[in-house]
């Protein structure tokens, strides 16, 4: 994974491209079984001074999301274009806060998966148990549970706990990732979810062996492209995303509609 670009690449994309990319993320979340029926959300900012966003219509399963039925809203979650659908207000309390505070958080993705919620309920949070989880070593924030996300006063505390991290574990709640693109946020969530899944499996199998903090930090820096005296792979996310789109084009091409 390469370091974040100075100018978010998302601003060069048309709204149709953003809609298709976001719809692809929703379909992939459904395909990889990272959904909670009609709940949880992925939001993407639309370029422009208005601070408008695309998000899922409230009431549709993720497998029903298409480019055309995504809803456009403002920072307060209000519709800015006519739509037959509404937006879940609890969803955008979290998303609006992160979008407002982080210019690089062009996409915000939140899940309630079994493995993610299990790790979010553990006192020690995510452990550096393997190479996958070490991508997030010292790079994931933690936010204490404050009830269902309907209180706008929680926003400031949530943003502070996220800090500059690419991911957040909402204790007793779920997972959140951000990205400069929807594809980046998805791939981060895919591997954060896999790290949680591996942790639950490892904890059930016996005593755990953890690497040293120094090695875990070194591995995280390798993932972030911060180690310059070795080979690098700055195309990893792009290649993985292209492969995922080919998968969708074979099994679920309606997301583009």
Secondary structure, 3 states (H helix, E strand, C coil): CCCCCCCCHHHHCCHHHHHHHHHHHHHHHHHCCCCECCECEEEEEECCCCCEEEECCCCCCHHHCCCCCCEEECCCCCECCCCCCCCCHHHHHHHHHHHHHCCCCCEEEEECCHHHHHHHCCCCCCCCCCHHHHCCCCCEEEECCCCCCCCCCHHHHHHHHHCCCCEEEECCCEEEEEECCHHHHHHHHHHHHHHHHHHHHHHHHCCCCCCCHHHHHHHHHHHCCCCCCCCCCCCHHHHHHHHHHHHHHHHCHHHHC
